Amino acid sequence: MNTKEKNPPSLSETTAGQREKLERLISRLEEHQENSGLSDVRFVTRFKRYLGSTKSWRQRLCARNWEELSNLAQWETKLSGLLNELEGSSDLPQFVEKLPIALYARVMFERLQGQSSDRRCGVLVATYGCGKSWALRYLNRENMGACVLLEADASWKNSFSTIVRGLARALNVDEGRSTAATWEGVLAHLKMNPVCLLVDEAHEAGVELLKLLKTIVNQSRATVLLATHPSGWDRLTKSSQESYQEARQLVGRTLRPIHLIWANGVHPRDVSAYLSAFGVEKPEPLARKIAPLLRERENLRLLADALEDAESLEPDAIEAALSRLCGE
């Protein structure tokens, strides 16, 4: 059977298609810049690895000066990556700002911005499933340009070189010929551009991260907001190991009081806010009833699964879903 093969797109058609894609990407990025209130210089400085220079952004991309934009496919990749970074919090629940932990994080962030002393570190202590990562991502989304979000992982564990590279990448600082040179570049950048470092899973990086953050607070006007598991905070404040002595100086630069509200899990008010956002009417009685069970398990993660599994939003149906998920 004969089949007709489609002719491949011509060069002009390919170029036109790439320009259309770039047009959409640029328009969305212009909206992000306008909403952030950042000047061209600050916007490009924040996202240098994607935009290159102020001239590239304003006089070539924003001007749609296609003749001066070589390799449109490469620009499409870069701008797509930037948009993904900017909208990486798009999967945050719409109600995240109503969660008590997010409200608390916002208050700490605002306090940090007004600090004139060296108390420029905030600590958000919460066990898994309470929403601390949501809270930091929410702050980052709402304060673009004033914040930089980092997530520590096991590869950072007490590794000076890995942590410094992670900081440099998040801040769009070029790596130097050595780790020490890169670290100097990070400090120099933060002295000129003092942002708030939002560090999620800080306990994963160990004591070395805390030492570096203490230096950042000492030598720049940058602020720091850490989200950490209770065990990580306990090690910092209670360990007698010599390696923690220097890092413990960060405690002296931390906002007080340091609340441990979510150290053991969620509370009825957290559960109530979550249920209310899903449309559960008069959620307080149900929240008080199931909060102890959620604290014993995965906190809001378990509740999210139960709401997805429940046959309806009636309290009995939600409780039944929780029982099934817990194997009861």
LUMPALUM-308793 format. One line per 2 residues: number of its first residue (from 0); their letters; for each residue x, y, z of C-alpha. Coordinates in steps of 0.25 Angstrom, whole numbers, always signed. Layout:
NUM = A = X/Y/Z; ... .
This chain:
0 = MN = +0/+0/+0; +5/+13/-4 .
2 = TK = +7/+24/+7; +9/+39/+5 .
4 = EK = +21/+44/+13; +20/+57/+19 .
6 = NP = +31/+67/+14; +40/+71/+26 .
8 = PS = +38/+85/+30; +46/+96/+22 .
10 = LS = +57/+104/+29; +48/+116/+29 .
12 = ET = +36/+108/+35; +45/+103/+46 .
14 = TA = +51/+117/+49; +37/+123/+50 .
16 = GQ = +32/+112/+59; +44/+114/+68 .
18 = RE = +41/+129/+68; +27/+127/+72 .
20 = KL = +31/+118/+84; +42/+128/+88 .
22 = ER = +31/+139/+87; +22/+132/+97 .
24 = LI = +34/+129/+106; +38/+143/+106 .
26 = SR = +24/+149/+109; +23/+140/+121 .
28 = LE = +36/+144/+126; +33/+158/+125 .
30 = EH = +21/+156/+133; +29/+150/+144 .
32 = QE = +39/+161/+144; +28/+171/+145 .
34 = NS = +21/+164/+156; +34/+163/+164 .
36 = GL = +38/+178/+162; +52/+175/+159 .
38 = SD = +60/+184/+150; +67/+178/+137 .
40 = VR = +80/+178/+145; +75/+170/+157 .
42 = FV = +66/+161/+149; +78/+157/+140 .
44 = TR = +87/+156/+152; +78/+146/+159 .
46 = FK = +77/+138/+146; +90/+140/+139 .
48 = RY = +92/+126/+135; +79/+126/+127 .
50 = LG = +79/+141/+122; +94/+143/+120 .
52 = ST = +95/+159/+120; +85/+170/+122 .
54 = KS = +88/+174/+107; +83/+160/+103 .
56 = WR = +71/+161/+111; +66/+175/+109 .
58 = QR = +72/+178/+95; +71/+165/+88 .
60 = LC = +60/+156/+95; +50/+166/+100 .
62 = AR = +52/+174/+87; +50/+161/+79 .
64 = NW = +62/+165/+71; +63/+151/+64 .
66 = EE = +74/+155/+55; +84/+157/+67 .
68 = LS = +79/+144/+74; +88/+133/+68 .
70 = NL = +84/+118/+71; +69/+120/+74 .
72 = AQ = +68/+105/+79; +78/+108/+90 .
74 = WE = +71/+120/+95; +58/+112/+95 .
76 = TK = +65/+102/+104; +70/+113/+113 .
78 = LS = +57/+121/+114; +49/+108/+117 .
80 = GL = +58/+105/+128; +57/+118/+134 .
82 = LN = +42/+118/+133; +42/+104/+140 .
84 = EL = +50/+109/+151; +41/+121/+153 .
86 = EG = +28/+113/+152; +34/+101/+159 .
88 = SS = +25/+105/+171; +12/+104/+162 .
90 = DL = +9/+90/+168; +8/+96/+181 .
92 = PQ = -6/+95/+187; -14/+108/+185 .
94 = FV = -17/+108/+200; -3/+107/+204 .
96 = EK = -3/+122/+209; -14/+118/+219 .
98 = LP = -6/+107/+226; -1/+111/+240 .
100 = IA = +13/+107/+236; +13/+116/+224 .
102 = LY = +8/+127/+232; +19/+125/+242 .
104 = AR = +30/+124/+232; +25/+137/+226 .
106 = VM = +25/+144/+239; +40/+140/+241 .
108 = FE = +43/+144/+227; +38/+158/+230 .
110 = RL = +45/+159/+243; +58/+155/+236 .
112 = QG = +56/+166/+226; +55/+177/+237 .
114 = QS = +67/+172/+245; +78/+183/+247 .
116 = SD = +86/+174/+257; +94/+161/+254 .
118 = RR = +81/+152/+257; +79/+149/+243 .
120 = CG = +76/+134/+243; +62/+128/+245 .
122 = VL = +60/+113/+248; +47/+105/+244 .
124 = VA = +47/+92/+252; +37/+82/+247 .
126 = TY = +36/+67/+245; +33/+61/+232 .
128 = GC = +19/+64/+225; +16/+76/+233 .
130 = GK = +18/+86/+221; +32/+92/+223 .
132 = SW = +36/+90/+209; +23/+96/+204 .
134 = AL = +25/+108/+213; +39/+111/+207 .
136 = RY = +35/+109/+193; +23/+118/+196 .
138 = LN = +32/+129/+201; +41/+127/+189 .
140 = RE = +30/+129/+180; +24/+141/+186 .
142 = NM = +37/+148/+188; +45/+146/+175 .
144 = GA = +58/+153/+175; +58/+155/+190 .
146 = CV = +60/+140/+192; +68/+128/+187 .
148 = LL = +63/+114/+190; +73/+103/+192 .
150 = EA = +70/+88/+196; +81/+81/+203 .
152 = DA = +83/+66/+201; +91/+54/+205 .
154 = SW = +103/+58/+196; +105/+71/+204 .
156 = KN = +107/+64/+217; +119/+72/+223 .
158 = SF = +125/+74/+209; +131/+88/+208 .
160 = ST = +133/+87/+193; +119/+81/+190 .
162 = IV = +112/+91/+198; +120/+103/+192 .
164 = RG = +116/+98/+178; +102/+97/+182 .
166 = LA = +102/+111/+188; +109/+116/+175 .
168 = RA = +99/+110/+166; +87/+115/+173 .
170 = LN = +93/+129/+173; +97/+128/+159 .
172 = VD = +112/+131/+163; +123/+125/+154 .
174 = EG = +131/+114/+160; +146/+118/+162 .
176 = RS = +158/+111/+159; +157/+105/+173 .
178 = TA = +146/+102/+184; +153/+114/+192 .
180 = AT = +152/+123/+180; +137/+119/+178 .
182 = WE = +134/+122/+193; +140/+135/+192 .
184 = GV = +132/+138/+180; +119/+134/+187 .
186 = LA = +123/+143/+199; +126/+155/+189 .
188 = HL = +112/+153/+182; +104/+153/+195 .
190 = KM = +111/+165/+200; +107/+172/+187 .
192 = NP = +93/+165/+186; +88/+161/+200 .
194 = VC = +77/+152/+198; +70/+142/+208 .
196 = LL = +75/+128/+207; +64/+118/+208 .
198 = VD = +70/+105/+212; +61/+93/+212 .
200 = EA = +66/+80/+218; +77/+87/+225 .
202 = HE = +80/+75/+234; +84/+67/+222 .
204 = AG = +97/+76/+220; +102/+74/+234 .
206 = VE = +110/+84/+242; +119/+89/+231 .
208 = LL = +107/+96/+225; +104/+103/+238 .
210 = KL = +118/+108/+239; +117/+114/+225 .
212 = LK = +104/+120/+228; +110/+126/+241 .
214 = TI = +121/+132/+232; +111/+138/+222 .
216 = VN = +103/+145/+233; +116/+150/+239 .
218 = QS = +121/+156/+226; +109/+160/+218 .
220 = RA = +95/+166/+220; +89/+153/+215 .
222 = TV = +79/+146/+223; +76/+131/+225 .
224 = LL = +64/+123/+228; +66/+108/+230 .
226 = AT = +56/+97/+230; +61/+85/+238 .
228 = HP = +57/+72/+244; +56/+72/+259 .
230 = SG = +67/+62/+261; +76/+72/+253 .
232 = WD = +73/+83/+262; +75/+75/+274 .
234 = RL = +89/+71/+269; +93/+86/+267 .
236 = TK = +88/+90/+281; +91/+78/+290 .
238 = SS = +103/+71/+284; +116/+72/+292 .
240 = QE = +124/+69/+280; +135/+79/+277 .
242 = SY = +132/+80/+263; +118/+87/+267 .
244 = QE = +124/+97/+275; +127/+107/+264 .
246 = AR = +114/+104/+257; +107/+107/+270 .
248 = QL = +110/+121/+268; +99/+122/+258 .
250 = VG = +89/+120/+269; +94/+133/+275 .
252 = RT = +90/+139/+262; +76/+133/+261 .
254 = LR = +63/+140/+264; +57/+136/+277 .
256 = PI = +49/+130/+282; +51/+117/+274 .
258 = HL = +38/+110/+274; +37/+95/+273 .
260 = IW = +22/+95/+269; +23/+84/+259 .
262 = AN = +34/+76/+264; +25/+65/+267 .
264 = GV = +15/+66/+256; +3/+74/+252 .
266 = HP = -8/+80/+261; -23/+81/+260 .
268 = RD = -22/+95/+254; -12/+90/+243 .
270 = VS = -22/+79/+239; -34/+88/+240 .
272 = AY = -28/+98/+230; -24/+86/+221 .
274 = LS = -38/+80/+222; -45/+94/+220 .
276 = AF = -37/+96/+207; -42/+83/+201 .
278 = GV = -57/+87/+204; -60/+80/+217 .
280 = EK = -70/+88/+224; -68/+90/+239 .
282 = PE = -55/+83/+239; -51/+86/+254 .
284 = PL = -57/+73/+260; -51/+64/+250 .
286 = AR = -38/+71/+251; -37/+69/+266 .
288 = KI = -41/+54/+264; -31/+50/+254 .
290 = AP = -19/+59/+257; -13/+49/+267 .
292 = LL = -14/+38/+257; -7/+47/+246 .
294 = RE = +4/+51/+256; +7/+36/+258 .
296 = RE = +8/+34/+243; +12/+43/+232 .
298 = NL = +4/+56/+236; -2/+64/+224 .
300 = RL = +4/+54/+214; -5/+43/+220 .
302 = LA = -17/+53/+220; -15/+56/+205 .
304 = DA = -15/+42/+202; -28/+39/+210 .
306 = LE = -35/+51/+203; -31/+46/+190 .
308 = DA = -36/+32/+194; -49/+36/+201 .
310 = ES = -62/+33/+194; -67/+47/+198 .
312 = LE = -63/+59/+207; -72/+54/+218 .
314 = PD = -64/+52/+232; -68/+37/+232 .
316 = AI = -63/+35/+218; -50/+42/+221 .
318 = EA = -48/+34/+234; -51/+21/+226 .
320 = AL = -40/+25/+216; -30/+27/+227 .
322 = SR = -34/+14/+233; -31/+7/+220 .
324 = LC = -18/+14/+218; -13/+10/+232 .
326 = GE = -17/-4/+230; -28/-4/+241 .
